[in-house]
Amino acid sequence: MRGFLVLLGIVVLAAVVLMSLGMLRINMDNSMPSVSFNVQGGKLPTVTTGTVEVGTTNKTVAVPKVEMTNTTVTLPTIEVKQANSTAPAPAK
């Protein structure tokens, strides 16, 4: 708490010295600046756009033919066997 009061005292003393030397000037005007707005109703801009037409036509195109055949291939297998819980413990 004392440190805060000492710091506040130093700031106040510095402000007084700067004001006496003319380096710091505080003007306190009680008048606020005036602001005015000129608001009128808006109008949307006129925009001309093109048209898009969607339809269908019949054409003859080449389509690939896919055939499914059964062939025998060799695949890798993995077999997992569960450990036997009644097996004797290994000797030490």
Beta strands, then each sheet from edge to edge (+ up, - down):
end
